[in-house]
Amino acid sequence: MDRHSVAHIHAEYQGEVGTYSIPDGVLLAGNLPQNKHKLVVAWIEIHQDDLLADWELAVNGQKPFPIKGLDQ
C-alpha cells in the first residue's frame, strides 16, 4: 500500500516525528513521548473534519488551509 493512500499527519516534538492516521488517530510510524502522543490524538479528534478537508485539497494539488497547531 502506498503510504500516502491513508490520510495522515506528521507530528514533531523535540526532533521525534510520529505519523498519525487522520480518521482514527492511530500511530502509523515513528514515536512521540506518551503524554505528547495523547495530545496529538486529541488534537486530531478535535480537528478531524478540517484535517480531512485539507488532505483532499493536498492530494488534489491544492494548498491546504492552516489549522492551529498545539504549539500556537
C-alpha positions in Angstrom: 0.0 0.0 0.0 1.3 3.5 -0.9 2.0 5.3 2.4 0.1 8.3 1.1 -3.1 6.4 0.4 -4.0 6.8 4.1 -4.9 10.3 5.2 -2.3 11.2 7.8 -0.3 14.0 9.5 3.2 14.2 10.8 3.7 15.5 14.4 7.1 16.6 15.6 8.3 17.0 19.2 12.0 17.7 20.1 13.3 16.0 16.9 11.0 13.0 17.2 8.3 12.5 14.5 5.1 10.5 14.6 2.9 9.8 11.6 -0.8 9.6 12.6 -3.8 8.4 10.7 -6.4 11.2 10.5 -9.5 9.1 10.5 -8.7 7.2 13.7 -5.6 8.8 15.3 -3.6 5.6 15.1 0.2 6.0 15.1 1.4 4.7 11.8 5.1 5.3 12.1 7.6 6.9 14.4 7.3 7.6 18.1 6.5 10.5 20.4 6.5 10.6 24.2 3.3 9.1 25.6 2.0 12.4 27.0 2.6 14.2 23.7 1.1 11.2 21.8 -2.1 11.7 23.8 -2.2 15.4 22.9 -1.8 14.7 19.2 -4.5 12.1 19.2 -6.9 14.6 21.0 -5.9 17.4 18.6 -6.7 15.1 15.6 -10.1 14.3 17.0 -10.9 18.0 17.6 -9.7 19.0 14.1 -10.6 15.8 12.2 -13.1 17.4 9.7 -10.6 20.2 8.9 -7.7 17.8 8.6 -9.7 15.5 6.2 -10.7 18.5 4.1 -7.1 19.7 3.9 -6.0 16.2 3.0 -8.3 16.2 0.0 -7.0 19.6 -1.1 -3.4 18.4 -0.8 -3.8 15.2 -2.7 -5.5 17.2 -5.5 -2.6 19.6 -5.7 -4.2 22.5 -3.9 -2.9 24.4 -1.0 -4.4 23.3 2.3 -5.8 25.8 4.8 -3.8 26.4 8.0 -5.0 24.7 11.2 -3.9 26.0 14.5 -1.4 23.6 16.0 -0.7 22.6 19.6 2.3 25.0 19.7 0.3 28.1 18.7 
